[in-house]
Amino acid sequence: MKWKDWVHVTKLDPDKQLRAGDIDAIAASGTDALMLSGTLNVTEDNLAALLKQVKSYGLPLVMEPAGPEAVLTQGIDLVFVPSVMNTTDVQWIVGKHRIWVQQQGRKIAWDRIVPEAYIVLNPDSSVGKVTKAICTLKPDEVAAYTAVADRYFHFPIVYIEYSGTYGDPAAVKAASAAIDHAVLYYGGGINSAEKAAEMGRYADTIVVGNAVYDLGASVLKATVDAVQ
């Protein structure tokens, strides 16, 4: 699966409800993949229910777990596992991961695991609060974290996460300039073609999530067209 070629990913939250017909519109939008991901109230049951809704459409399916409590692999193509670079709590860098590996042992399909280096930059977001991320970073600090993730730890993905709000293009531009091998993801507040195009100038892949729930799935087509 050529996930490194994706330019547009749609993030769906198991804890939120889609409107009737939304899945059809999402599948027809041209998005490259669906990511099943949320920070709060994610369970094996609501993950399985969301998977049942989307699996028949033939789009690549990515699971992005918030912790070891609910990691779905059956019916999933890839598992993107985040580590938060700018947290003050080591469990979000490696601690949760150790628990997951210890629980699962030899059952982990490592060929389907893709590590992500998250840089969380919205202090009001659930992910920012839960992970105790230091969100007041200047662009040069974002660039430094990006370089550490890319060139030192060799993460295949660096993810600039503004989660629910539109971020600072200067920070994403700085991350893009600092990156060497990793794929640069951007997520947060993309709800128009203009915002998609702006962040798409610097990020390899943009992620659209909240707009699907706030504005309806029809907004996706405009954001897809802006980056493809």
C-alpha positions as CSV (number, residue, x, y, z in Angstrom):
1,M,0.0,0.0,0.0
2,K,1.6,3.3,-1.1
3,W,0.5,5.4,1.9
4,K,3.5,7.7,1.3
5,D,1.7,9.0,-1.8
6,W,-1.5,10.0,-0.1
7,V,-2.2,13.8,-0.1
8,H,-5.6,13.8,1.6
9,V,-6.8,11.7,4.5
10,T,-10.2,11.9,6.1
11,K,-10.2,11.3,9.9
12,L,-13.4,9.8,11.4
13,D,-14.0,9.8,15.1
14,P,-15.7,6.7,16.6
15,D,-17.2,8.9,19.3
16,K,-19.1,11.1,16.8
17,Q,-22.1,10.4,14.6
18,L,-22.1,10.8,10.8
19,R,-25.2,12.0,9.0
20,A,-27.2,9.8,6.7
21,G,-25.4,9.7,3.3
22,D,-22.1,11.0,4.7
23,I,-20.2,7.9,4.0
24,D,-21.3,7.8,0.4
25,A,-20.2,11.5,0.0
26,I,-16.9,10.8,1.7
27,A,-16.2,7.8,-0.5
28,A,-17.0,9.8,-3.6
29,S,-14.9,12.8,-2.6
30,G,-11.6,11.5,-3.9
31,T,-9.9,11.3,-0.4
32,D,-7.0,8.8,-0.4
33,A,-7.8,7.0,2.9
34,L,-9.9,6.9,6.0
35,M,-8.4,7.2,9.4
36,L,-10.4,6.0,12.4
37,S,-9.1,8.1,15.3
38,G,-10.3,9.9,18.4
39,T,-9.0,11.1,21.7
40,L,-11.9,10.6,24.1
41,N,-14.4,7.8,24.6
42,V,-12.9,5.5,22.0
43,T,-13.8,1.8,22.7
44,E,-13.6,-1.4,20.8
45,D,-17.3,-1.3,20.3
46,N,-17.6,2.1,18.7
47,L,-14.5,1.4,16.6
48,A,-16.0,-1.8,15.4
49,A,-19.3,0.0,14.6
50,L,-17.5,2.7,12.6
51,L,-15.5,0.1,10.7
52,K,-18.7,-1.7,9.8
53,Q,-20.0,1.5,8.3
54,V,-17.0,2.2,6.1
55,K,-15.3,-1.0,5.2
56,S,-17.4,-1.8,2.1
57,Y,-16.3,1.3,0.2
58,G,-12.9,0.0,-0.7
59,L,-10.8,2.9,0.6
60,P,-7.6,2.2,2.6
61,L,-8.4,2.1,6.3
62,V,-6.0,3.3,9.0
63,M,-6.5,2.9,12.7
64,E,-4.8,5.5,14.9
65,P,-5.1,4.5,18.5
66,A,-5.2,6.9,21.4
67,G,-3.9,4.3,23.7
68,P,-3.6,0.5,24.2
69,E,-7.1,0.2,25.4
70,A,-8.7,0.0,22.0
71,V,-6.5,-1.0,19.1
72,L,-8.5,-2.5,16.2
73,T,-6.5,-4.5,13.6
74,Q,-9.1,-6.9,12.0
75,G,-10.3,-5.3,8.8
76,I,-7.7,-2.5,9.1
77,D,-5.0,-2.0,6.5
78,L,-2.5,0.0,8.6
79,V,-2.1,1.1,12.2
80,F,-0.6,4.6,12.7
81,V,0.8,4.7,16.2
82,P,1.5,8.3,17.6
83,S,4.2,9.4,19.9
84,V,3.9,13.0,21.1
85,M,7.2,14.8,20.8
86,N,6.3,17.9,22.8
87,T,4.7,16.3,25.8
88,T,6.0,16.6,29.4
89,D,4.7,13.1,30.1
90,V,6.9,10.3,28.9
91,Q,4.0,7.8,28.7
92,W,2.8,9.6,25.5
93,I,6.2,9.1,23.9
94,V,6.9,5.5,24.8
95,G,5.0,4.4,28.0
96,K,1.6,3.6,26.4
97,H,3.5,1.8,23.6
98,R,5.4,-0.4,26.1
99,I,2.0,-1.4,27.7
100,W,0.5,-2.2,24.3
101,V,3.5,-4.3,23.2
102,Q,3.5,-6.1,26.6
103,Q,-0.2,-6.9,26.3
104,Q,-0.1,-8.0,22.7
105,G,3.2,-9.8,22.6
106,R,3.7,-11.7,19.4
107,K,0.2,-10.9,18.1
108,I,1.3,-7.5,16.7
109,A,1.5,-7.4,12.9
110,W,4.6,-5.2,12.8
111,D,4.5,-5.0,9.0
112,R,1.2,-3.0,9.3
113,I,2.5,-0.6,12.0
114,V,3.6,2.9,11.1
115,P,5.0,5.1,13.9
116,E,4.0,8.8,13.9
117,A,5.8,11.7,15.6
118,Y,3.0,14.0,16.8
119,I,3.7,17.7,17.5
120,V,0.5,18.9,19.2
121,L,0.0,22.7,19.0
122,N,-3.6,23.5,20.2
123,P,-3.6,23.9,24.0
124,D,-7.4,23.9,24.0
125,S,-7.7,20.5,22.2
126,S,-8.5,17.3,24.0
127,V,-5.3,15.7,22.7
128,G,-3.3,18.7,23.9
129,K,-4.8,18.5,27.4
130,V,-4.7,14.7,27.7
131,T,-1.1,14.4,26.6
132,K,0.1,17.5,28.5
133,A,1.7,18.9,25.3
134,I,3.7,22.1,25.3
135,C,1.7,23.9,22.6
136,T,3.3,27.4,22.7
137,L,6.1,26.6,20.3
138,K,7.6,29.0,17.9
139,P,8.2,27.9,14.3
140,D,11.9,27.3,15.0
141,E,11.0,25.1,17.9
142,V,8.6,23.2,15.7
143,A,11.3,22.8,13.2
144,A,13.7,21.4,15.8
145,Y,11.2,18.9,17.0
146,T,10.6,17.9,13.4
147,A,14.3,17.4,12.8
148,V,14.6,15.3,16.0
149,A,11.7,13.1,15.0
150,D,12.8,12.7,11.4
151,R,16.6,12.6,11.5
152,Y,17.3,11.3,15.0
153,F,14.4,8.9,15.7
154,H,13.6,8.2,12.0
155,F,9.9,8.4,12.3
156,P,8.3,7.8,8.9
157,I,5.6,10.4,9.7
158,V,5.8,13.8,11.4
159,Y,2.3,15.0,12.2
160,I,1.6,18.7,12.9
161,E,-1.6,18.5,14.9
162,Y,-3.7,21.6,15.6
163,S,-6.8,19.4,16.3
164,G,-10.0,21.5,15.9
165,T,-8.4,24.9,15.0
166,Y,-6.6,26.2,12.0
167,G,-2.9,26.4,12.7
168,D,0.0,28.7,11.9
169,P,1.2,28.2,8.3
170,A,4.6,29.5,9.4
171,A,5.0,26.6,11.8
172,V,4.1,24.1,9.1
173,K,6.4,25.8,6.6
174,A,9.2,25.5,9.2
175,A,8.5,21.9,9.7
176,S,8.6,21.3,6.0
177,A,12.0,23.0,5.6
178,A,13.4,20.9,8.5
179,I,12.2,17.5,7.3
180,D,14.4,15.2,5.2
181,H,12.9,11.7,4.9
182,A,9.6,11.6,6.8
183,V,6.2,12.4,5.3
184,L,4.8,15.6,6.8
185,Y,1.1,15.5,7.9
186,Y,-1.0,18.5,8.8
187,G,-4.3,18.3,10.7
188,G,-6.5,21.0,12.2
189,G,-9.2,23.4,11.1
190,I,-9.2,22.6,7.4
191,N,-12.8,23.4,6.3
192,S,-12.3,25.1,2.9
193,A,-10.4,24.7,-0.3
194,E,-8.3,27.8,0.6
195,K,-7.1,26.4,3.9
196,A,-6.4,23.0,2.3
197,A,-4.4,24.7,-0.4
198,E,-2.4,26.8,2.0
199,M,-1.4,23.9,4.3
200,G,-1.0,21.7,1.2
201,R,1.8,23.9,0.0
202,Y,4.0,22.7,3.0
203,A,2.5,19.4,4.2
204,D,2.7,16.3,2.1
205,T,-0.6,15.1,3.4
206,I,-3.5,17.0,4.9
207,V,-6.0,15.5,7.3
208,V,-9.7,16.7,7.4
209,G,-11.8,15.6,10.3
210,N,-14.0,18.0,12.3
211,A,-15.3,19.7,9.1
212,V,-17.1,16.5,8.1
213,Y,-19.1,16.6,11.3
214,D,-19.5,20.4,11.5
215,L,-20.2,21.2,7.9
216,G,-21.1,17.9,6.3
217,A,-19.2,15.6,4.0
218,S,-19.8,17.8,1.0
219,V,-16.9,20.0,2.2
220,L,-14.5,17.2,1.6
221,K,-14.6,17.5,-2.2
222,A,-13.4,21.1,-2.2
223,T,-10.5,20.2,0.1
224,V,-9.6,17.2,-2.0
225,D,-9.6,19.1,-5.2
226,A,-7.4,21.8,-3.6
227,V,-4.5,19.4,-3.0
228,Q,-4.9,16.8,-5.8
